[in-house]
Amino acid sequence: MGETTKIAISAGIQVGGSLFTPEQLAKIGSVVGMDAKIEMTPFKQLYAEVPIERRDAIKEELEHYGLEVYPAGFVTKSLIACNFCKGAEEAGLDAARTLNKTIAGIETPTPLKIGYAGCALGTSEPLLKDIGVIKMRDTFDIYVGGEPKGLKTSFAKLLVSGLTEDRLGPVVTAIIDFYKAHAKGKEKFSKFVDRVSLEQLRQIAG
């Protein structure tokens, strides 16, 4: 085998959570090859190592079966969403899907995890993500700077509340762009938030 690269495969956002069907799992195995290394990640994606020259063809074939394929590595991960237990409309399934299309796969100084919860139960643990989005009735709250790893874990802090759905994507994108522009090397997002301050990020969120 020649040079390889990793791709990130997601089942997509749906009621019930990130559910791979048996057909999709079988298709992943057949498309990437029986000798491929496939890794389960903490952000509900599968990493598969594939030949670089076949990457685009593999991506196209997997997407034909309803799967989503993104870059692996130092990028914004696909949205880590809850199971929408309150129902697609009440929990904001369409808003989550739109946000995912907006942010997934953006190159960032370090891997960026964005969580979405359709209500205050927060079953997707949004306060342990770099950026957490929580739907509160008809508006959204955004939290930043969660740190789940190590012995000094910390919860994300409230950045802005009461956002309307049409503002959700632009605000999250503005935060990501500001991080990309002002991070020091491979500075973790939680440390970046502490350094630049919530006040400055609130100005960015506008």
N, C-alpha and C positions, 0 to 999 in steps of 0.2 A: 504493500500500500504506500502511496506517495504522501505528500503533506496533508495533514488533517486540520480541522477546525471544530470548535464546539458550537452547537446550536442549542437554543433553549426552546423546549416544546411545552405549550400550555393547552389545557383542555378548554379554555375560554370561561367566561363569567356567565353563570346561569343559576337559576333557582336550585338549591341543593348543594351549591359549592362547585369547586373545580373537579368535575367528575369525568374521568376517562371511561369511554365505553369499551367493552371487550374487543369490539371490531377495531377501535382506534388503537388500542394497545397492540393488537396483532399486526396492524398496518405499520405502526412504528417499527416493530421488530423486522418486518419483511423489507421495509424501505431502507432503513439505515444499515441493515445487514446483520446476520447472526453473530458476527465477530465484533460488532461495535460495542464500545463501552458506554453504558447508559447509567446515569447517576440521578438519584432522587435528591432534590435540593430542598432547603427549608422554606423556599418561597413558592412552593406548589408548582414548580417547573421540573421537567425532566431535561437533563443535559445529555446530549448524544454527540459522540465524536464521529465526524463524517469526513470523507475526502473533500478537499476544497473544490476540486473540479466538478463534484456532484452536488455541492451545497444548494445551488439554486433549483436544480431539478427535484431534489429531495424536499425542499421547502414547498415547492408548488404542489407536489403530490400529497404531502401531509395536510396542506391547507384545503385540498380538495375533499378531505375527509373531516372537515370541520375543526381541525387543529390550528393553533396559532404558533407561529415560529418566529423567534426573536434572536438577536445576538446574545451571546453569553459573555460573562466577564464584567468589566467596569461600565455598566449601563444601568439605567432605571429598569427595574424588574417589572414584569407585568403585574397589574394590580392584584394585591392579596386581599380578596373579598370574603365577606361572611357568606352564610348559606341562604340569606334572604328568607329567613323563617317567617317573617311577617308578610311575605308575598312580594311579587315582583314590583308592583306599582308603589305600594307603601314604603318598601325598603329601597326604592330607587335603582332598580336593575338597569334601566336605560341610562341613567346618569353615570353609573359605574362603568358600563360598557363604553360610553363616550369618553370618559376620563381615561380609561385604559388605552384606547386608540390614540389619545393625545400624548400620553407620557411613556408608553412602553418602548424600550429599546434606545432611549436617548443616551449618548455617551456621557459619562460623568466621572469625576475624579476617583470615586470609589463606588462600588455597587450601591444602588439606592433602592430601599424597600418602601413602598407606599401601600398603606393599608386602608381598606374601606369597610365601614360598618353601616348597615342600613337602619340602625337604631342605637339607643344608648346602652344596650346590652353589650355591645362591642365584642362579639364572639370571635372576630378576626384579630383581636388584640391590637387595635390601631395605635394605642398609646405606647406600644413597644416597637413601632416602626419609625423610620426616619421622618416620614410624613404620614400623619393619620387623618383620615377624613371620616366624619361621623354625621349621618343624616339625622337631623332633629326636626321631626315633623316635615315642614316644607322648605327648610333651609339646611345649610351645612356648616359644621364647625371644622376648622383645620388646626391640627396639633403638629408640632415639630420637635425633633431632637430626641426621640426615644432611643434607648440603648439597651438591647436585650442580652448582650454578651458580657462575659467576664463576671467578676465578683462585685462590681459596682454598677449594677443595672440601674436604669433611671427611666421614668415615664416621660413621654413627650409633653410639652407645655402648650397650652392654648395660645394660638397665634391670632386667629380671627374667628368670629362667630357670626351667624346670621347671613351667610353667603347664599345668594340665589343660585339656582342650577346653572344659569348661563355664565356666571362668574367663576364657577368652580375650576374648569379647565384653564382659563387664563391666569388665575391666581397661582395654582399649583405649578404651571409652566414658568411663571415669573420667578417663583422661589427656586426652581431647578436651574434656570438660566443664571440667576444671581450667584448660586453656589458654584456653578461651572466657571463663572467669570472671576470669582474672588477667593476660591479655596486655595490654600497654600499646599501645593503639590498634591499628595494623596491624603489630604486631610479628611478624616471621617466627618460625616454630616453633623453628628451630635456635638463634636468639638467645634465645628464651624459655627453652629447655632450659638454656643456659649461665647465664642469669641466675638461674633459680630453683633450679638444681642437681639432679643426679641423686638425691641423698639425699632431697630433698623430694618428688620425683616417685615415688620408691620407697615413700614413706609413702602416697601417693595410690593407687598400684597395689596396696598392701596385701598 
